[in-house]
């Protein structure tokens, strides 16, 4: 699967199309500029800040996500992983107007990374309900130098540190993982105060396989030879007793 970073490298800047103005102030967590003046929109990539929420129009849909025109002369990329978490990856069409949030801006490389605000948050499991030591299924949503972030259906993506990927040496997570991959992990730690979740694949890899179940041998009676031998001994004893009488 193409990662967000690889996808951004493959696309050249496109001509911006007209986008709708915001109809309401930014929700809690938006920038001070958008809260003070809901009609104000960035018009240049240099004005974008991480966390800023905007409305944009889908300009193109590709295998690895959707490009959204937010009116700054350069389309932003909403990766397929964020569309899947929002539940709109199969229903999104070119021309749709959606709410997006600035995840990262690289002005020097002319790249804009977008996410969908609150994608799937209402259906996520609270961290307080997670059990340390339990084995769960998850999906890799992001790769970084020090590990991978995995969505296990909780309100926070878990960190799968590079040291917890395998019992063998792993230099970078991309050597064993890719974005979108389904994995089995064990929950190592849940920090509800700092909203952090630690995971491991190595823990599962090092577990011994359960011993195969072996049926106990069936109890068998004495063989025919043993029975005959016992009868012969008894008969001889009886003959000896008669001879003494």
N, C-alpha and C positions, 0 to 999 in steps of 0.2 A: 504494500500500500504506500502511496506517495505521502510523505510527511508534509507538514505545513511549510517547513523551511524549503524543502525541495520544490514544492508547488510554487512558492513565491519566485524562485529563480527562473522558472520556465515562462513566466508571463511578463510581457512588456506593458508599459503604461498605456491606457486607452483613453480616448476622449470621453470626458465626463458628460453624463446626461442630466437633465433637469430632475431634481428630487424635491419631494414635498417638504415644507417647513414643519417644524415641530408644532404640535397642536397643544401641548401642555408642558408645564415645567418638568425638568428632569426629576426622576424619582430620587428618593434618599440615596446618597452615595454619589450623585452626579457632581459636576464641578460647580463652583460658585458662580461662574459666568452664566451657565445654562440655567441655574436656579434663579438668578437675579433677573435674567432676561430670556424667557423661553423662546422668543422669536429669533434670538441671535444664533447663527450657525457658523461654524468654521468654514472658511472658503479656501484655505490653503492647508497643505499637509503640515506645515510648521505650527499651525494653531491647534493641532490635535494633541490631546493628553491622555495617558492611560486612565481608564475608568470613565471617560466621557461617554455619555449615552446619547445616541442620535437615532433618527429614522433614516432608512436608506431604501433604495430600490434595487432589486436583484437584476443585474445586468447580464449575468452568464452563469450557467450551472455546468460544472465539470465533475469528473469522477471523484476528485478529492475535496470537493466543497462547492461553495458558491461565491461569486464575486458580487460585491454590493457597492453601488454608487452612493457615496455619502456627500457628494458635492464639493470635493476638494481637488478635482482634476486627476485623481488616481483612485481606482477601485480598491476596496479592502477585501481581504479574503476571510470568509467564515469557513473554517475547516469542517470537513465532514463529521468529525467527532462532536463538535459543539452542536451541529444540526441534529445529530442523532440523539444527543442528550435532551434537546428541546423537543424532540418528536416531530420535526418538520422535514426531515431529510427526504421523505418519500412524497411529500405533498407540496413542496416548494416549486414555484414556477417563475420563469423570467417575467419581470414586470411587477412581481409582488412587492409590497412595501412592508418592511419588517423593522422591529426595534433591534438595534445592535449596540454593543459596547466596545470601546477601543481597548484592546488587550495589550497591544504593543505597537509602537511606531518607530520605524527606522528611516529617518529623513534622508540620511546619506545614501541609502540603498533604495529609497523610494518605495518602501513596503509598509503596508498597514495590515495588522492582524486583528480580526474581529471575533467577538463571541456573542452569544445570545444571552441577554441578562436573565439570571435566575433559571437557566435551562434545567428543567426537571427537578428543581430544588424541592418543590412541594411534595414530590413522590419519593424523596430520598429518606433513607433510614437514619434516625438520630444516632450520633456517636455513642450516646449513653446506652443504646441497646446492643452494641457490638460486644462480643465476647473474645477476650484475649485467648489465643490458642486455637480458635476455630478456623476451619478451612473453608474458603469461599471462592467463588468464581468472579473474575473481573475482566475488564477490557482496558488495554493500554491506551491512554489518551494523550500522553506527551512524553518525549524522551529528552533528557538533559544529560550533561556530562557526568553527573554524580548518580544517576539512576533513572527511574521511570515513574511516572504518576499513573495510577491505576484506578479506574472507576469500579468500585465494588457495590455500587448502589447506595452508598452512604452520603451524608451531606457534605463530606469532604473527600477529595480524591486521596488515596493512600500513596505514600512514598515507598517505592521498592528500590532501596539503595543498591548501588552497583555491587556492594559486598554481599548482598543477600540474593543475588541472581542465580548463583550456582556454586557448587562446592569447588569447582575449578576456577582459575583466574579469568576474569572478564575485564578487558580494558575499557570498553565503552558499551552501554546498553544496546546499541544498535547491532552488536555482534550476535545477540541472542533474541532480541525483541524488535517489533515494529509497531507503529501506531495502528490501532484497530485490532491487534491480536488478542484473542481470548486466552486467559491464563488462569491457573489455579494457584492461590496464594494462602499463606497462613498469617493471621493477624498477630503481630508481635507486641504492639503497644497502642493504646488509645489514650490520647491526651485531650480530654474534653475542655480543659481551660484554654489551651493554646490552639485547639481545633486542629490537631495533628494526628495522623494515622500512619503507623509503620507496618510494613508488610515484608514477607519473605517467601521466596521460591525455594531457597536453599534448604529451609527447614523440611519441606516435603520431600526434596530430593534425597536427603540423608536418612529418612526414616526407613527402618528395615521392613522388608515385605513380610506380611503375616505368614506363618508356617502353614503349609497345606494341611487340611483336615484329613486325618487318617482314621478310618473305621477300625475299632478294636476287633481283634480276631474272634471269630465265632467259637463259642465253647463247644467242644466235641466230646462225645463219650469215648470210653476205651475201645480200642480196635478189636476186631474179631480174634486176632492172635492172642491178645492180652487176656481176653475172656476165656479162651480155650486153655491157656496156660494156668490161669487161676483155678479152673475146674479140675485140671489134671493134678495140681498140687493138693487140692482138697480131697480128691479121690484116693490119692496115695496115703494121705494122713489117715483117712478112714480105714483103709486096708491094714495099716500098721496097728491101729487100735484093736481091730478084730483079732489080729494074730496074737496079741498079748492076752486076750481074754481066754 
